[in-house]
């Protein structure tokens, strides 16, 4: 690739793109919400949330000085991130906290990028995250999930029209924002049935002495606040026709 093409690629990634039409933003928002509410669709789409969840654990583990052994993603949309270090203290607490916090915060970050017109940057940033995560995947299904997700994002970013790229980027942001709440609800349902004794919330309860329900509440509050803030950034401004005044008659 010569210098000109590298420069063109850099400009393409870091440049701004025009906002998509308001109806497209609204349409993909409804599609994202439907994907979260519709059970069969959710069971497939939830893999994306799991990738973000486990990626959050992994990133914070590295940032807090823990040694990351690997990540596994499973076909039931569960996952596990294994890191080594002190079994207590701030590093372990923040690592456990990061899982449920990452999807809504990532959705909010995507909304900020889109509000700034950085559609292509969002897509390529997603590819970079998936590429970094792929290095740490330790099972076949996990590799398949990350590669398939990356292939879709790359195909859209490289081959899609400007409108397709915009629709996909807004769909990703809306989906992460809407989807962040459902795993928290599912978590508490499982905890109430004593089916998740080693959940992130219960690990945090063990590490801090703060009840697991309080951590579930924090996860839920984070998801809702991110949805409100991100939604405010994503909702398009629609110019409504002005009402006639007496001077118009």
C-alpha positions as CSV (number, residue, x, y, z in Angstrom):
1,X,0.0,0.0,0.0
2,X,1.6,3.3,-1.0
3,X,1.7,6.5,1.0
4,X,-1.3,8.0,-0.8
5,X,-3.5,5.1,-0.1
6,X,-2.4,5.0,3.6
7,X,-3.2,8.7,3.8
8,X,-6.6,8.2,2.1
9,X,-7.3,5.3,4.5
10,X,-6.4,7.4,7.5
11,X,-8.6,10.3,6.4
12,X,-11.4,7.9,5.8
13,X,-11.2,6.4,9.3
14,X,-10.7,9.7,11.2
15,X,-12.9,11.9,9.1
16,X,-16.4,12.9,9.8
17,X,-19.5,11.6,7.9
18,X,-22.9,13.3,7.5
19,X,-25.7,12.4,9.8
20,X,-28.1,9.7,8.4
21,X,-31.7,10.6,7.8
22,X,-33.8,10.7,11.0
23,X,-36.0,7.9,9.8
24,X,-33.0,5.5,9.5
25,X,-31.9,6.3,13.1
26,X,-35.4,5.7,14.3
27,X,-35.8,2.5,12.3
28,X,-32.6,0.8,13.5
29,X,-33.4,1.9,17.0
30,X,-36.7,0.0,16.8
31,X,-34.9,-3.0,15.3
32,X,-32.4,-3.0,18.1
33,X,-35.2,-2.9,20.7
34,X,-37.0,-5.7,19.0
35,X,-33.8,-7.8,19.0
36,X,-33.6,-7.4,22.7
37,X,-37.3,-8.1,23.4
38,X,-37.7,-11.0,21.0
39,X,-36.5,-14.2,22.7
40,X,-35.2,-16.2,19.8
41,X,-33.4,-13.2,18.3
42,X,-32.0,-12.2,21.7
43,X,-30.5,-15.7,22.2
44,X,-28.3,-15.1,19.1
45,X,-27.7,-11.3,19.5
46,X,-26.7,-11.8,23.2
47,X,-23.4,-13.1,22.0
48,X,-22.4,-9.5,21.2
49,X,-23.1,-8.5,24.7
50,X,-21.1,-11.4,26.0
51,X,-18.2,-10.4,23.9
52,X,-18.3,-6.8,25.3
53,X,-18.9,-8.2,28.9
54,X,-15.8,-10.5,28.8
55,X,-13.8,-8.0,26.9
56,X,-14.4,-5.5,29.8
57,X,-13.2,-8.0,32.4
58,X,-10.1,-8.6,30.3
59,X,-9.3,-5.0,29.7
60,X,-9.6,-4.0,33.3
61,X,-7.7,-7.0,34.5
62,X,-4.8,-5.8,32.3
63,X,-5.1,-2.2,33.3
64,X,-5.0,-3.1,37.0
65,X,-1.9,-5.2,36.6
66,X,-3.4,-8.7,36.6
67,X,-2.1,-11.4,34.3
68,X,-4.7,-12.4,31.7
69,X,-4.8,-16.1,31.0
70,X,-7.6,-16.1,28.5
71,X,-11.2,-15.7,27.6
72,X,-13.8,-18.4,26.7
73,X,-17.1,-17.7,25.0
74,X,-19.8,-20.5,25.0
75,X,-22.7,-21.4,22.8
76,X,-25.2,-20.7,25.6
77,X,-24.0,-17.0,25.4
78,X,-22.1,-17.3,28.7
79,X,-18.4,-16.6,29.0
80,X,-15.5,-16.6,31.4
81,X,-12.4,-14.5,31.7
82,X,-9.5,-16.0,33.7
83,X,-6.8,-13.7,35.2
84,X,-4.2,-14.2,37.8
85,X,-3.1,-11.9,40.6
86,X,-4.1,-11.2,44.2
87,X,-7.6,-12.7,44.9
88,X,-8.6,-9.5,46.7
89,X,-8.0,-5.8,46.6
90,X,-9.0,-3.0,44.1
91,X,-7.7,-4.9,41.0
92,X,-9.9,-7.8,41.6
93,X,-12.9,-5.6,42.5
94,X,-12.6,-3.5,39.4
95,X,-12.1,-6.5,37.2
96,X,-15.3,-8.1,38.6
97,X,-17.2,-4.9,38.3
98,X,-16.2,-4.3,34.7
99,X,-18.2,-7.0,33.0
100,X,-21.8,-5.7,33.4
101,X,-20.6,-2.1,33.2
102,X,-18.9,-2.4,29.8
103,X,-21.8,-3.0,27.4
104,X,-23.7,0.2,28.4
105,X,-20.6,2.3,28.7
106,X,-19.4,1.1,25.3
107,X,-22.9,1.9,23.9
108,X,-22.6,5.4,25.4
109,X,-19.1,5.8,23.9
110,X,-20.5,4.7,20.5
111,X,-23.3,7.3,20.9
112,X,-20.7,10.0,21.5
113,X,-18.7,9.0,18.4
114,X,-21.9,9.1,16.3
115,X,-22.9,12.5,17.7
116,X,-19.6,13.7,16.5
117,X,-20.1,12.2,13.0
118,X,-17.4,9.6,13.5
119,X,-19.2,6.7,11.9
120,X,-16.2,5.1,10.2
121,X,-14.1,5.5,13.2
122,X,-16.7,3.7,15.3
123,X,-16.6,0.7,12.9
124,X,-12.8,0.5,12.8
125,X,-12.5,1.0,16.5
126,X,-14.8,-2.0,16.9
127,X,-12.6,-4.0,14.6
128,X,-9.5,-3.1,16.7
129,X,-11.3,-4.2,19.9
130,X,-12.3,-7.5,18.3
131,X,-8.8,-8.1,17.0
132,X,-7.3,-7.5,20.4
133,X,-9.8,-9.8,22.0
134,X,-9.2,-12.6,19.5
135,X,-5.7,-12.9,20.7
136,X,-6.9,-14.0,24.1
137,X,-9.7,-16.3,23.1
138,X,-9.0,-19.9,24.2
139,X,-11.9,-22.0,22.7
140,X,-13.2,-22.7,19.2
141,X,-16.7,-21.3,19.7
142,X,-15.1,-18.1,21.1
143,X,-12.9,-17.7,18.0
144,X,-15.9,-18.4,15.7
145,X,-18.0,-15.7,17.5
146,X,-15.3,-13.0,17.4
147,X,-14.2,-13.7,13.8
148,X,-17.8,-13.8,12.6
149,X,-18.6,-10.5,14.3
150,X,-15.4,-9.0,13.0
151,X,-16.2,-10.2,9.5
152,X,-19.6,-8.5,9.5
153,X,-18.2,-5.2,10.8
154,X,-15.4,-5.3,8.3
155,X,-17.7,-6.1,5.4
156,X,-20.0,-3.2,6.3
157,X,-17.1,-0.7,6.8
158,X,-15.3,-1.7,3.6
159,X,-18.1,-2.6,1.2
160,X,-21.2,-0.9,2.5
161,X,-22.5,2.4,1.2
162,X,-22.4,5.4,3.5
163,X,-26.1,4.9,4.4
164,X,-25.5,1.2,5.2
165,X,-22.5,2.1,7.4
166,X,-24.5,4.7,9.2
167,X,-27.4,2.4,9.8
168,X,-25.2,-0.4,11.1
169,X,-23.2,1.9,13.4
170,X,-26.4,3.4,14.9
171,X,-27.8,-0.2,15.2
172,X,-24.8,-1.2,17.2
173,X,-25.0,1.7,19.5
174,X,-28.8,1.4,20.1
175,X,-28.4,-2.4,20.6
176,X,-25.7,-2.1,23.3
177,X,-27.7,0.6,25.1
178,X,-31.0,-1.4,25.0
179,X,-29.3,-4.8,25.6
180,X,-27.4,-3.8,28.7
181,X,-30.4,-4.0,31.0
182,X,-31.7,-7.5,30.1
183,X,-28.6,-9.4,31.3
184,X,-28.9,-7.6,34.7
185,X,-32.5,-8.7,35.0
186,X,-31.6,-12.3,34.0
187,X,-28.7,-12.2,36.6
188,X,-31.1,-11.3,39.4
189,X,-33.6,-13.9,38.4
190,X,-30.9,-16.6,38.5
191,X,-29.6,-15.3,41.8
192,X,-33.2,-15.4,43.3
193,X,-33.3,-19.1,42.2
194,X,-29.9,-19.8,43.7
195,X,-28.6,-20.7,40.2
196,X,-25.7,-18.2,40.1
197,X,-23.6,-18.6,43.3
198,X,-20.4,-17.3,41.6
199,X,-21.9,-14.5,39.6
200,X,-20.1,-11.1,39.3
201,X,-22.4,-9.6,41.9
202,X,-21.7,-12.4,44.4
203,X,-18.0,-12.2,43.8
204,X,-18.2,-8.5,44.5
205,X,-20.2,-9.2,47.6
206,X,-17.5,-11.6,48.8
207,X,-14.7,-9.1,48.0
208,X,-16.3,-6.0,49.5
209,X,-18.9,-7.1,52.1
210,X,-21.5,-5.1,50.2
211,X,-24.6,-7.3,49.4
212,X,-24.9,-8.8,46.0
213,X,-28.2,-7.1,45.4
214,X,-26.6,-3.7,45.8
215,X,-24.2,-4.6,43.0
216,X,-27.0,-5.8,40.8
217,X,-28.7,-2.4,41.5
218,X,-25.5,-0.6,40.5
219,X,-25.3,-2.6,37.2
220,X,-28.9,-1.8,36.5
221,X,-28.5,1.9,37.3
222,X,-25.4,2.1,35.0
223,X,-27.3,0.5,32.2
224,X,-30.3,2.9,32.6
225,X,-28.2,6.0,32.9
226,X,-26.2,5.1,29.8
227,X,-29.4,4.4,27.9
228,X,-30.8,7.9,28.9
229,X,-27.6,9.7,28.0
230,X,-26.8,7.7,24.9
231,X,-30.4,7.9,23.7
232,X,-30.4,11.7,24.0
233,X,-27.3,11.7,21.8
234,X,-28.7,9.3,19.2
235,X,-32.3,10.6,18.9
236,X,-32.3,12.7,15.7
237,X,-33.5,16.3,15.6
238,X,-36.5,16.5,13.4
239,X,-37.5,19.8,11.9
240,X,-41.2,20.0,12.2
241,X,-43.1,22.5,9.9
242,X,-44.0,25.7,11.7
243,X,-47.6,26.5,12.3
244,X,-49.0,29.3,10.3
245,X,-49.4,32.7,11.9
246,X,-51.9,35.4,11.4
247,X,-49.5,37.1,9.0
248,X,-49.7,34.1,6.7
249,X,-53.4,34.6,6.0
